[in-house]
Amino acid sequence: MGIDANKIMIVDDSYENIPDARDGLNKKERVILYCLKAAQDEFLGKGVPTATLYGRVVEHIDMDQKEFQEILNRLVGLTRNSDGSMSYG
């Protein structure tokens, strides 16, 4: 009794990018913040390495590094300057 490859269904969650009415966060943003809070609790207030956070996020939701970094930058208020450097905006 194996899995029949012809019966595997890919689920398209077209609602995952729609912001929730309660707080305005979409599913991916919420997962990032959830994982960040858990990691901050574990690291006892020290900074959480971005790679560690990304590893925890992809355990919950499929996301590439570029999308993760864009969402994380937006959530923490970082903006890219014209010279390529980052600053809080």
PyMOL Python script that loads the backbone (N, CA, C, O; Angstrom):
from pymol import cmd

cmd.read_pdbstr("""\
ATOM      1  N   MET A   1       0.824  -1.191   0.000  1.00  0.00           N
ATOM      2  CA  MET A   1       0.000   0.000   0.000  1.00  0.00           C
ATOM      3  C   MET A   1       0.864   1.248   0.000  1.00  0.00           C
ATOM      4  O   MET A   1       1.213   1.757   1.065  1.00  0.00           O
ATOM      5  N   GLY A   2       1.202   1.731  -1.135  1.00  0.00           N
ATOM      6  CA  GLY A   2       1.989   2.952  -1.248  1.00  0.00           C
ATOM      7  C   GLY A   2       1.093   4.110  -1.662  1.00  0.00           C
ATOM      8  O   GLY A   2      -0.114   3.958  -1.846  1.00  0.00           O
ATOM      9  N   ILE A   3       1.700   5.228  -1.797  1.00  0.00           N
ATOM     10  CA  ILE A   3       0.973   6.417  -2.229  1.00  0.00           C
ATOM     11  C   ILE A   3       0.899   6.406  -3.743  1.00  0.00           C
ATOM     12  O   ILE A   3       1.913   6.245  -4.422  1.00  0.00           O
ATOM     13  N   ASP A   4      -0.295   6.575  -4.266  1.00  0.00           N
ATOM     14  CA  ASP A   4      -0.494   6.630  -5.708  1.00  0.00           C
ATOM     15  C   ASP A   4      -0.187   8.053  -6.173  1.00  0.00           C
ATOM     16  O   ASP A   4      -0.906   8.993  -5.834  1.00  0.00           O
ATOM     17  N   ALA A   5       0.879   8.202  -6.947  1.00  0.00           N
ATOM     18  CA  ALA A   5       1.313   9.527  -7.398  1.00  0.00           C
ATOM     19  C   ALA A   5       0.247  10.234  -8.224  1.00  0.00           C
ATOM     20  O   ALA A   5       0.235  11.463  -8.289  1.00  0.00           O
ATOM     21  N   ASN A   6      -0.642   9.482  -8.854  1.00  0.00           N
ATOM     22  CA  ASN A   6      -1.701  10.093  -9.652  1.00  0.00           C
ATOM     23  C   ASN A   6      -2.794  10.709  -8.794  1.00  0.00           C
ATOM     24  O   ASN A   6      -3.597  11.502  -9.287  1.00  0.00           O
ATOM     25  N   LYS A   7      -2.832  10.354  -7.519  1.00  0.00           N
ATOM     26  CA  LYS A   7      -3.887  10.856  -6.639  1.00  0.00           C
ATOM     27  C   LYS A   7      -3.399  11.946  -5.687  1.00  0.00           C
ATOM     28  O   LYS A   7      -4.170  12.447  -4.869  1.00  0.00           O
ATOM     29  N   ILE A   8      -2.119  12.315  -5.791  1.00  0.00           N
ATOM     30  CA  ILE A   8      -1.600  13.387  -4.945  1.00  0.00           C
ATOM     31  C   ILE A   8      -2.160  14.705  -5.466  1.00  0.00           C
ATOM     32  O   ILE A   8      -2.084  15.009  -6.656  1.00  0.00           O
ATOM     33  N   MET A   9      -2.720  15.471  -4.550  1.00  0.00           N
ATOM     34  CA  MET A   9      -3.336  16.731  -4.926  1.00  0.00           C
ATOM     35  C   MET A   9      -2.512  17.882  -4.357  1.00  0.00           C
ATOM     36  O   MET A   9      -2.215  17.896  -3.162  1.00  0.00           O
ATOM     37  N   ILE A  10      -2.148  18.825  -5.180  1.00  0.00           N
ATOM     38  CA  ILE A  10      -1.439  20.011  -4.728  1.00  0.00           C
ATOM     39  C   ILE A  10      -2.490  21.027  -4.304  1.00  0.00           C
ATOM     40  O   ILE A  10      -3.374  21.397  -5.076  1.00  0.00           O
ATOM     41  N   VAL A  11      -2.370  21.463  -3.066  1.00  0.00           N
ATOM     42  CA  VAL A  11      -3.344  22.411  -2.522  1.00  0.00           C
ATOM     43  C   VAL A  11      -2.795  23.818  -2.708  1.00  0.00           C
ATOM     44  O   VAL A  11      -1.696  24.135  -2.254  1.00  0.00           O
ATOM     45  N   ASP A  12      -3.572  24.649  -3.376  1.00  0.00           N
ATOM     46  CA  ASP A  12      -3.201  26.046  -3.578  1.00  0.00           C
ATOM     47  C   ASP A  12      -3.950  26.870  -2.548  1.00  0.00           C
ATOM     48  O   ASP A  12      -5.164  27.047  -2.641  1.00  0.00           O
ATOM     49  N   ASP A  13      -3.213  27.375  -1.560  1.00  0.00           N
ATOM     50  CA  ASP A  13      -3.829  28.190  -0.526  1.00  0.00           C
ATOM     51  C   ASP A  13      -3.803  29.641  -0.989  1.00  0.00           C
ATOM     52  O   ASP A  13      -2.926  30.412  -0.599  1.00  0.00           O
ATOM     53  N   SER A  14      -4.771  30.005  -1.822  1.00  0.00           N
ATOM     54  CA  SER A  14      -4.798  31.349  -2.382  1.00  0.00           C
ATOM     55  C   SER A  14      -5.139  32.405  -1.341  1.00  0.00           C
ATOM     56  O   SER A  14      -5.059  33.599  -1.629  1.00  0.00           O
ATOM     57  N   TYR A  15      -5.516  31.991  -0.147  1.00  0.00           N
ATOM     58  CA  TYR A  15      -5.841  32.930   0.911  1.00  0.00           C
ATOM     59  C   TYR A  15      -4.641  33.270   1.793  1.00  0.00           C
ATOM     60  O   TYR A  15      -4.756  34.121   2.675  1.00  0.00           O
ATOM     61  N   GLU A  16      -3.500  32.630   1.578  1.00  0.00           N
ATOM     62  CA  GLU A  16      -2.378  32.825   2.489  1.00  0.00           C
ATOM     63  C   GLU A  16      -1.758  34.214   2.391  1.00  0.00           C
ATOM     64  O   GLU A  16      -1.046  34.623   3.308  1.00  0.00           O
ATOM     65  N   ASN A  17      -2.002  34.945   1.322  1.00  0.00           N
ATOM     66  CA  ASN A  17      -1.454  36.297   1.190  1.00  0.00           C
ATOM     67  C   ASN A  17      -2.454  37.389   1.549  1.00  0.00           C
ATOM     68  O   ASN A  17      -2.127  38.574   1.486  1.00  0.00           O
ATOM     69  N   ILE A  18      -3.663  37.001   1.925  1.00  0.00           N
ATOM     70  CA  ILE A  18      -4.682  37.973   2.307  1.00  0.00           C
ATOM     71  C   ILE A  18      -4.502  38.316   3.785  1.00  0.00           C
ATOM     72  O   ILE A  18      -4.470  37.415   4.623  1.00  0.00           O
ATOM     73  N   PRO A  19      -4.385  39.601   4.118  1.00  0.00           N
ATOM     74  CA  PRO A  19      -4.224  39.987   5.523  1.00  0.00           C
ATOM     75  C   PRO A  19      -5.457  39.616   6.350  1.00  0.00           C
ATOM     76  O   PRO A  19      -6.591  39.704   5.880  1.00  0.00           O
ATOM     77  N   ASP A  20      -5.206  39.205   7.578  1.00  0.00           N
ATOM     78  CA  ASP A  20      -6.264  38.868   8.522  1.00  0.00           C
ATOM     79  C   ASP A  20      -6.913  40.167   9.005  1.00  0.00           C
ATOM     80  O   ASP A  20      -6.217  41.159   9.220  1.00  0.00           O
ATOM     81  N   ALA A  21      -8.202  40.172   9.173  1.00  0.00           N
ATOM     82  CA  ALA A  21      -8.927  41.365   9.605  1.00  0.00           C
ATOM     83  C   ALA A  21      -8.572  41.776  11.031  1.00  0.00           C
ATOM     84  O   ALA A  21      -8.711  42.946  11.386  1.00  0.00           O
ATOM     85  N   ARG A  22      -8.116  40.831  11.851  1.00  0.00           N
ATOM     86  CA  ARG A  22      -7.829  41.134  13.255  1.00  0.00           C
ATOM     87  C   ARG A  22      -6.593  42.001  13.423  1.00  0.00           C
ATOM     88  O   ARG A  22      -6.603  42.938  14.221  1.00  0.00           O
ATOM     89  N   ASP A  23      -5.526  41.705  12.681  1.00  0.00           N
ATOM     90  CA  ASP A  23      -4.272  42.418  12.898  1.00  0.00           C
ATOM     91  C   ASP A  23      -3.562  42.834  11.611  1.00  0.00           C
ATOM     92  O   ASP A  23      -2.510  43.469  11.672  1.00  0.00           O
ATOM     93  N   GLY A  24      -4.107  42.496  10.470  1.00  0.00           N
ATOM     94  CA  GLY A  24      -3.522  42.894   9.198  1.00  0.00           C
ATOM     95  C   GLY A  24      -2.356  42.047   8.728  1.00  0.00           C
ATOM     96  O   GLY A  24      -1.741  42.355   7.707  1.00  0.00           O
ATOM     97  N   LEU A  25      -2.037  40.970   9.466  1.00  0.00           N
ATOM     98  CA  LEU A  25      -0.926  40.104   9.079  1.00  0.00           C
ATOM     99  C   LEU A  25      -1.427  38.969   8.198  1.00  0.00           C
ATOM    100  O   LEU A  25      -2.506  38.422   8.426  1.00  0.00           O
ATOM    101  N   ASN A  26      -0.629  38.619   7.186  1.00  0.00           N
ATOM    102  CA  ASN A  26      -0.974  37.431   6.409  1.00  0.00           C
ATOM    103  C   ASN A  26      -0.325  36.213   7.061  1.00  0.00           C
ATOM    104  O   ASN A  26       0.386  36.346   8.057  1.00  0.00           O
ATOM    105  N   LYS A  27      -0.560  35.053   6.515  1.00  0.00           N
ATOM    106  CA  LYS A  27      -0.090  33.798   7.119  1.00  0.00           C
ATOM    107  C   LYS A  27       1.429  33.752   7.261  1.00  0.00           C
ATOM    108  O   LYS A  27       1.939  33.338   8.302  1.00  0.00           O
ATOM    109  N   LYS A  28       2.143  34.167   6.243  1.00  0.00           N
ATOM    110  CA  LYS A  28       3.603  34.115   6.274  1.00  0.00           C
ATOM    111  C   LYS A  28       4.169  35.079   7.312  1.00  0.00           C
ATOM    112  O   LYS A  28       5.096  34.731   8.043  1.00  0.00           O
ATOM    113  N   GLU A  29       3.616  36.281   7.379  1.00  0.00           N
ATOM    114  CA  GLU A  29       4.067  37.251   8.375  1.00  0.00           C
ATOM    115  C   GLU A  29       3.833  36.727   9.788  1.00  0.00           C
ATOM    116  O   GLU A  29       4.681  36.880  10.667  1.00  0.00           O
ATOM    117  N   ARG A  30       2.687  36.114   9.992  1.00  0.00           N
ATOM    118  CA  ARG A  30       2.348  35.578  11.317  1.00  0.00           C
ATOM    119  C   ARG A  30       3.308  34.447  11.717  1.00  0.00           C
ATOM    120  O   ARG A  30       3.730  34.374  12.871  1.00  0.00           O
ATOM    121  N   VAL A  31       3.649  33.575  10.775  1.00  0.00           N
ATOM    122  CA  VAL A  31       4.578  32.482  11.066  1.00  0.00           C
ATOM    123  C   VAL A  31       5.957  33.040  11.426  1.00  0.00           C
ATOM    124  O   VAL A  31       6.593  32.555  12.361  1.00  0.00           O
ATOM    125  N   ILE A  32       6.420  34.051  10.695  1.00  0.00           N
ATOM    126  CA  ILE A  32       7.720  34.654  10.994  1.00  0.00           C
ATOM    127  C   ILE A  32       7.722  35.249  12.396  1.00  0.00           C
ATOM    128  O   ILE A  32       8.666  35.031  13.155  1.00  0.00           O
ATOM    129  N   LEU A  33       6.690  35.988  12.747  1.00  0.00           N
ATOM    130  CA  LEU A  33       6.636  36.601  14.077  1.00  0.00           C
ATOM    131  C   LEU A  33       6.509  35.557  15.179  1.00  0.00           C
ATOM    132  O   LEU A  33       7.089  35.712  16.254  1.00  0.00           O
ATOM    133  N   TYR A  34       5.759  34.502  14.918  1.00  0.00           N
ATOM    134  CA  TYR A  34       5.611  33.417  15.890  1.00  0.00           C
ATOM    135  C   TYR A  34       6.966  32.758  16.162  1.00  0.00           C
ATOM    136  O   TYR A  34       7.345  32.540  17.313  1.00  0.00           O
ATOM    137  N   CYS A  35       7.686  32.445  15.083  1.00  0.00           N
ATOM    138  CA  CYS A  35       8.999  31.801  15.219  1.00  0.00           C
ATOM    139  C   CYS A  35      10.011  32.752  15.862  1.00  0.00           C
ATOM    140  O   CYS A  35      10.860  32.318  16.641  1.00  0.00           O
ATOM    141  N   LEU A  36       9.925  34.031  15.543  1.00  0.00           N
ATOM    142  CA  LEU A  36      10.834  35.011  16.132  1.00  0.00           C
ATOM    143  C   LEU A  36      10.624  35.097  17.640  1.00  0.00           C
ATOM    144  O   LEU A  36      11.593  35.112  18.400  1.00  0.00           O
ATOM    145  N   LYS A  37       9.384  35.152  18.073  1.00  0.00           N
ATOM    146  CA  LYS A  37       9.085  35.221  19.512  1.00  0.00           C
ATOM    147  C   LYS A  37       9.598  33.972  20.227  1.00  0.00           C
ATOM    148  O   LYS A  37      10.209  34.076  21.291  1.00  0.00           O
ATOM    149  N   ALA A  38       9.357  32.808  19.658  1.00  0.00           N
ATOM    150  CA  ALA A  38       9.820  31.563  20.271  1.00  0.00           C
ATOM    151  C   ALA A  38      11.347  31.531  20.355  1.00  0.00           C
ATOM    152  O   ALA A  38      11.904  31.097  21.363  1.00  0.00           O
ATOM    153  N   ALA A  39      12.020  31.986  19.306  1.00  0.00           N
ATOM    154  CA  ALA A  39      13.488  31.989  19.299  1.00  0.00           C
ATOM    155  C   ALA A  39      14.030  33.012  20.289  1.00  0.00           C
ATOM    156  O   ALA A  39      15.026  32.745  20.961  1.00  0.00           O
ATOM    157  N   GLN A  40      13.394  34.179  20.393  1.00  0.00           N
ATOM    158  CA  GLN A  40      13.834  35.191  21.354  1.00  0.00           C
ATOM    159  C   GLN A  40      13.703  34.671  22.782  1.00  0.00           C
ATOM    160  O   GLN A  40      14.563  34.930  23.624  1.00  0.00           O
ATOM    161  N   ASP A  41      12.639  33.946  23.047  1.00  0.00           N
ATOM    162  CA  ASP A  41      12.466  33.354  24.378  1.00  0.00           C
ATOM    163  C   ASP A  41      13.581  32.341  24.661  1.00  0.00           C
ATOM    164  O   ASP A  41      14.107  32.271  25.772  1.00  0.00           O
ATOM    165  N   GLU A  42      13.928  31.566  23.641  1.00  0.00           N
ATOM    166  CA  GLU A  42      14.968  30.548  23.795  1.00  0.00           C
ATOM    167  C   GLU A  42      16.362  31.168  23.920  1.00  0.00           C
ATOM    168  O   GLU A  42      17.201  30.661  24.665  1.00  0.00           O
ATOM    169  N   PHE A  43      16.612  32.265  23.189  1.00  0.00           N
ATOM    170  CA  PHE A  43      17.918  32.918  23.220  1.00  0.00           C
ATOM    171  C   PHE A  43      18.045  33.896  24.389  1.00  0.00           C
ATOM    172  O   PHE A  43      19.060  34.581  24.515  1.00  0.00           O
ATOM    173  N   LEU A  44      17.040  33.963  25.227  1.00  0.00           N
ATOM    174  CA  LEU A  44      17.046  34.787  26.447  1.00  0.00           C
ATOM    175  C   LEU A  44      17.391  36.255  26.180  1.00  0.00           C
ATOM    176  O   LEU A  44      18.263  36.834  26.827  1.00  0.00           O
ATOM    177  N   GLY A  45      16.688  36.832  25.220  1.00  0.00           N
ATOM    178  CA  GLY A  45      16.850  38.247  24.944  1.00  0.00           C
ATOM    179  C   GLY A  45      18.004  38.608  24.037  1.00  0.00           C
ATOM    180  O   GLY A  45      18.124  39.766  23.637  1.00  0.00           O
ATOM    181  N   LYS A  46      18.855  37.660  23.698  1.00  0.00           N
ATOM    182  CA  LYS A  46      19.956  37.925  22.771  1.00  0.00           C
ATOM    183  C   LYS A  46      19.396  37.971  21.353  1.00  0.00           C
ATOM    184  O   LYS A  46      18.280  37.518  21.101  1.00  0.00           O
ATOM    185  N   GLY A  47      20.171  38.514  20.443  1.00  0.00           N
ATOM    186  CA  GLY A  47      19.745  38.557  19.055  1.00  0.00           C
ATOM    187  C   GLY A  47      19.605  37.163  18.462  1.00  0.00           C
ATOM    188  O   GLY A  47      20.399  36.270  18.758  1.00  0.00           O
ATOM    189  N   VAL A  48      18.598  36.985  17.631  1.00  0.00           N
ATOM    190  CA  VAL A  48      18.365  35.699  16.966  1.00  0.00           C
ATOM    191  C   VAL A  48      18.993  35.768  15.580  1.00  0.00           C
ATOM    192  O   VAL A  48      18.626  36.640  14.792  1.00  0.00           O
ATOM    193  N   PRO A  49      19.925  34.879  15.258  1.00  0.00           N
ATOM    194  CA  PRO A  49      20.513  34.886  13.911  1.00  0.00           C
ATOM    195  C   PRO A  49      19.436  34.667  12.838  1.00  0.00           C
ATOM    196  O   PRO A  49      18.536  33.843  12.999  1.00  0.00           O
ATOM    197  N   THR A  50      19.551  35.414  11.758  1.00  0.00           N
ATOM    198  CA  THR A  50      18.566  35.325  10.681  1.00  0.00           C
ATOM    199  C   THR A  50      18.489  33.915  10.116  1.00  0.00           C
ATOM    200  O   THR A  50      17.403  33.437   9.789  1.00  0.00           O
ATOM    201  N   ALA A  51      19.629  33.245   9.997  1.00  0.00           N
ATOM    202  CA  ALA A  51      19.630  31.880   9.459  1.00  0.00           C
ATOM    203  C   ALA A  51      18.867  30.926  10.372  1.00  0.00           C
ATOM    204  O   ALA A  51      18.165  30.034   9.895  1.00  0.00           O
ATOM    205  N   THR A  52      19.003  31.113  11.674  1.00  0.00           N
ATOM    206  CA  THR A  52      18.266  30.288  12.632  1.00  0.00           C
ATOM    207  C   THR A  52      16.769  30.521  12.493  1.00  0.00           C
ATOM    208  O   THR A  52      15.974  29.580  12.474  1.00  0.00           O
ATOM    209  N   LEU A  53      16.404  31.791  12.395  1.00  0.00           N
ATOM    210  CA  LEU A  53      14.985  32.126  12.251  1.00  0.00           C
ATOM    211  C   LEU A  53      14.427  31.552  10.957  1.00  0.00           C
ATOM    212  O   LEU A  53      13.332  30.989  10.951  1.00  0.00           O
ATOM    213  N   TYR A  54      15.171  31.688   9.855  1.00  0.00           N
ATOM    214  CA  TYR A  54      14.710  31.152   8.569  1.00  0.00           C
ATOM    215  C   TYR A  54      14.504  29.639   8.648  1.00  0.00           C
ATOM    216  O   TYR A  54      13.508  29.119   8.145  1.00  0.00           O
ATOM    217  N   GLY A  55      15.440  28.937   9.276  1.00  0.00           N
ATOM    218  CA  GLY A  55      15.303  27.491   9.430  1.00  0.00           C
ATOM    219  C   GLY A  55      14.042  27.102  10.184  1.00  0.00           C
ATOM    220  O   GLY A  55      13.391  26.112   9.850  1.00  0.00           O
ATOM    221  N   ARG A  56      13.701  27.879  11.199  1.00  0.00           N
ATOM    222  CA  ARG A  56      12.494  27.587  11.970  1.00  0.00           C
ATOM    223  C   ARG A  56      11.233  27.909  11.175  1.00  0.00           C
ATOM    224  O   ARG A  56      10.233  27.198  11.271  1.00  0.00           O
ATOM    225  N   VAL A  57      11.284  28.980  10.393  1.00  0.00           N
ATOM    226  CA  VAL A  57      10.119  29.379   9.598  1.00  0.00           C
ATOM    227  C   VAL A  57       9.796  28.327   8.549  1.00  0.00           C
ATOM    228  O   VAL A  57       8.632  27.966   8.376  1.00  0.00           O
ATOM    229  N   VAL A  58      10.816  27.827   7.841  1.00  0.00           N
ATOM    230  CA  VAL A  58      10.546  26.861   6.772  1.00  0.00           C
ATOM    231  C   VAL A  58      10.104  25.502   7.308  1.00  0.00           C
ATOM    232  O   VAL A  58       9.669  24.650   6.533  1.00  0.00           O
ATOM    233  N   GLU A  59      10.207  25.287   8.610  1.00  0.00           N
ATOM    234  CA  GLU A  59       9.622  24.085   9.200  1.00  0.00           C
ATOM    235  C   GLU A  59       8.099  24.185   9.241  1.00  0.00           C
ATOM    236  O   GLU A  59       7.405  23.174   9.347  1.00  0.00           O
ATOM    237  N   HIS A  60       7.585  25.417   9.157  1.00  0.00           N
ATOM    238  CA  HIS A  60       6.141  25.649   9.239  1.00  0.00           C
ATOM    239  C   HIS A  60       5.494  25.989   7.903  1.00  0.00           C
ATOM    240  O   HIS A  60       4.339  25.639   7.661  1.00  0.00           O
ATOM    241  N   ILE A  61       6.236  26.670   7.036  1.00  0.00           N
ATOM    242  CA  ILE A  61       5.639  27.158   5.792  1.00  0.00           C
ATOM    243  C   ILE A  61       6.712  27.214   4.706  1.00  0.00           C
ATOM    244  O   ILE A  61       7.878  27.487   4.993  1.00  0.00           O
ATOM    245  N   ASP A  62       6.318  26.956   3.465  1.00  0.00           N
ATOM    246  CA  ASP A  62       7.241  26.981   2.338  1.00  0.00           C
ATOM    247  C   ASP A  62       7.510  28.426   1.926  1.00  0.00           C
ATOM    248  O   ASP A  62       6.589  29.165   1.581  1.00  0.00           O
ATOM    249  N   MET A  63       8.778  28.816   1.966  1.00  0.00           N
ATOM    250  CA  MET A  63       9.141  30.190   1.638  1.00  0.00           C
ATOM    251  C   MET A  63      10.614  30.208   1.236  1.00  0.00           C
ATOM    252  O   MET A  63      11.447  29.596   1.905  1.00  0.00           O
ATOM    253  N   ASP A  64      10.938  30.909   0.141  1.00  0.00           N
ATOM    254  CA  ASP A  64      12.349  30.989  -0.234  1.00  0.00           C
ATOM    255  C   ASP A  64      13.036  32.100   0.567  1.00  0.00           C
ATOM    256  O   ASP A  64      12.375  32.914   1.211  1.00  0.00           O
ATOM    257  N   GLN A  65      14.360  32.121   0.517  1.00  0.00           N
ATOM    258  CA  GLN A  65      15.129  33.061   1.335  1.00  0.00           C
ATOM    259  C   GLN A  65      14.841  34.509   0.988  1.00  0.00           C
ATOM    260  O   GLN A  65      14.763  35.360   1.874  1.00  0.00           O
ATOM    261  N   LYS A  66      14.683  34.790  -0.290  1.00  0.00           N
ATOM    262  CA  LYS A  66      14.440  36.176  -0.723  1.00  0.00           C
ATOM    263  C   LYS A  66      13.113  36.685  -0.166  1.00  0.00           C
ATOM    264  O   LYS A  66      13.050  37.794   0.364  1.00  0.00           O
ATOM    265  N   GLU A  67      12.065  35.893  -0.280  1.00  0.00           N
ATOM    266  CA  GLU A  67      10.761  36.308   0.230  1.00  0.00           C
ATOM    267  C   GLU A  67      10.810  36.466   1.753  1.00  0.00           C
ATOM    268  O   GLU A  67      10.254  37.417   2.303  1.00  0.00           O
ATOM    269  N   PHE A  68      11.478  35.530   2.426  1.00  0.00           N
ATOM    270  CA  PHE A  68      11.631  35.612   3.875  1.00  0.00           C
ATOM    271  C   PHE A  68      12.311  36.925   4.264  1.00  0.00           C
ATOM    272  O   PHE A  68      11.840  37.631   5.155  1.00  0.00           O
ATOM    273  N   GLN A  69      13.415  37.248   3.594  1.00  0.00           N
ATOM    274  CA  GLN A  69      14.165  38.462   3.922  1.00  0.00           C
ATOM    275  C   GLN A  69      13.339  39.716   3.659  1.00  0.00           C
ATOM    276  O   GLN A  69      13.397  40.664   4.442  1.00  0.00           O
ATOM    277  N   GLU A  70      12.570  39.738   2.568  1.00  0.00           N
ATOM    278  CA  GLU A  70      11.726  40.897   2.260  1.00  0.00           C
ATOM    279  C   GLU A  70      10.663  41.095   3.332  1.00  0.00           C
ATOM    280  O   GLU A  70      10.430  42.220   3.775  1.00  0.00           O
ATOM    281  N   ILE A  71      10.021  40.017   3.749  1.00  0.00           N
ATOM    282  CA  ILE A  71       8.986  40.112   4.782  1.00  0.00           C
ATOM    283  C   ILE A  71       9.604  40.531   6.105  1.00  0.00           C
ATOM    284  O   ILE A  71       9.072  41.404   6.792  1.00  0.00           O
ATOM    285  N   LEU A  72      10.729  39.912   6.470  1.00  0.00           N
ATOM    286  CA  LEU A  72      11.391  40.252   7.732  1.00  0.00           C
ATOM    287  C   LEU A  72      11.810  41.718   7.747  1.00  0.00           C
ATOM    288  O   LEU A  72      11.609  42.403   8.750  1.00  0.00           O
ATOM    289  N   ASN A  73      12.381  42.201   6.666  1.00  0.00           N
ATOM    290  CA  ASN A  73      12.771  43.615   6.586  1.00  0.00           C
ATOM    291  C   ASN A  73      11.569  44.529   6.754  1.00  0.00           C
ATOM    292  O   ASN A  73      11.647  45.541   7.451  1.00  0.00           O
ATOM    293  N   ARG A  74      10.470  44.182   6.127  1.00  0.00           N
ATOM    294  CA  ARG A  74       9.255  44.990   6.240  1.00  0.00           C
ATOM    295  C   ARG A  74       8.726  44.986   7.670  1.00  0.00           C
ATOM    296  O   ARG A  74       8.290  46.021   8.175  1.00  0.00           O
ATOM    297  N   LEU A  75       8.763  43.830   8.320  1.00  0.00           N
ATOM    298  CA  LEU A  75       8.231  43.724   9.681  1.00  0.00           C
ATOM    299  C   LEU A  75       9.067  44.502  10.695  1.00  0.00           C
ATOM    300  O   LEU A  75       8.518  45.067  11.641  1.00  0.00           O
ATOM    301  N   VAL A  76      10.377  44.539  10.511  1.00  0.00           N
ATOM    302  CA  VAL A  76      11.225  45.251  11.464  1.00  0.00           C
ATOM    303  C   VAL A  76      11.497  46.692  11.036  1.00  0.00           C
ATOM    304  O   VAL A  76      12.186  47.428  11.742  1.00  0.00           O
ATOM    305  N   GLY A  77      10.967  47.092   9.896  1.00  0.00           N
ATOM    306  CA  GLY A  77      11.061  48.479   9.470  1.00  0.00           C
ATOM    307  C   GLY A  77      12.334  48.843   8.736  1.00  0.00           C
ATOM    308  O   GLY A  77      12.676  50.023   8.665  1.00  0.00           O
ATOM    309  N   LEU A  78      13.048  47.874   8.188  1.00  0.00           N
ATOM    310  CA  LEU A  78      14.256  48.177   7.423  1.00  0.00           C
ATOM    311  C   LEU A  78      13.886  48.585   6.002  1.00  0.00           C
ATOM    312  O   LEU A  78      12.976  48.025   5.391  1.00  0.00           O
ATOM    313  N   THR A  79      14.607  49.560   5.500  1.00  0.00           N
ATOM    314  CA  THR A  79      14.429  49.965   4.105  1.00  0.00           C
ATOM    315  C   THR A  79      15.794  49.987   3.434  1.00  0.00           C
ATOM    316  O   THR A  79      16.809  50.235   4.086  1.00  0.00           O
ATOM    317  N   ARG A  80      15.819  49.728   2.131  1.00  0.00           N
ATOM    318  CA  ARG A  80      17.078  49.735   1.382  1.00  0.00           C
ATOM    319  C   ARG A  80      17.292  51.141   0.834  1.00  0.00           C
ATOM    320  O   ARG A  80      16.419  51.697   0.166  1.00  0.00           O
ATOM    321  N   ASN A  81      18.452  51.705   1.120  1.00  0.00           N
ATOM    322  CA  ASN A  81      18.811  53.032   0.642  1.00  0.00           C
ATOM    323  C   ASN A  81      19.287  52.956  -0.801  1.00  0.00           C
ATOM    324  O   ASN A  81      19.562  51.873  -1.316  1.00  0.00           O
ATOM    325  N   SER A  82      19.382  54.116  -1.450  1.00  0.00           N
ATOM    326  CA  SER A  82      19.792  54.144  -2.858  1.00  0.00           C
ATOM    327  C   SER A  82      21.216  53.618  -3.053  1.00  0.00           C
ATOM    328  O   SER A  82      21.553  53.149  -4.140  1.00  0.00           O
ATOM    329  N   ASP A  83      22.058  53.689  -2.010  1.00  0.00           N
ATOM    330  CA  ASP A  83      23.431  53.177  -2.133  1.00  0.00           C
ATOM    331  C   ASP A  83      23.533  51.683  -1.801  1.00  0.00           C
ATOM    332  O   ASP A  83      24.626  51.117  -1.804  1.00  0.00           O
ATOM    333  N   GLY A  84      22.382  51.044  -1.514  1.00  0.00           N
ATOM    334  CA  GLY A  84      22.355  49.610  -1.233  1.00  0.00           C
ATOM    335  C   GLY A  84      22.430  49.274   0.235  1.00  0.00           C
ATOM    336  O   GLY A  84      22.227  48.118   0.605  1.00  0.00           O
ATOM    337  N   SER A  85      22.717  50.245   1.088  1.00  0.00           N
ATOM    338  CA  SER A  85      22.776  49.984   2.524  1.00  0.00           C
ATOM    339  C   SER A  85      21.358  49.918   3.090  1.00  0.00           C
ATOM    340  O   SER A  85      20.396  50.321   2.437  1.00  0.00           O
ATOM    341  N   MET A  86      21.248  49.406   4.306  1.00  0.00           N
ATOM    342  CA  MET A  86      19.948  49.265   4.953  1.00  0.00           C
ATOM    343  C   MET A  86      19.842  50.255   6.099  1.00  0.00           C
ATOM    344  O   MET A  86      20.827  50.525   6.786  1.00  0.00           O
ATOM    345  N   SER A  87      18.646  50.797   6.308  1.00  0.00           N
ATOM    346  CA  SER A  87      18.411  51.670   7.447  1.00  0.00           C
ATOM    347  C   SER A  87      16.979  51.492   7.925  1.00  0.00           C
ATOM    348  O   SER A  87      16.123  51.015   7.179  1.00  0.00           O
ATOM    349  N   TYR A  88      16.725  51.871   9.155  1.00  0.00           N
ATOM    350  CA  TYR A  88      15.367  51.800   9.693  1.00  0.00           C
ATOM    351  C   TYR A  88      14.585  52.966   9.158  1.00  0.00           C
ATOM    352  O   TYR A  88      15.041  54.109   9.209  1.00  0.00           O
ATOM    353  N   GLY A  89      13.382  52.679   8.633  1.00  0.00           N
ATOM    354  CA  GLY A  89      12.594  53.750   8.025  1.00  0.00           C
ATOM    355  C   GLY A  89      11.327  54.045   8.738  1.00  0.00           C
ATOM    356  O   GLY A  89      10.575  54.927   8.322  1.00  0.00           O
TER     357      GLY A  89
END
""", "prot")
cmd.dss("prot")
cmd.show_as("cartoon", "prot")
cmd.util.cbc("prot")
cmd.orient("prot")
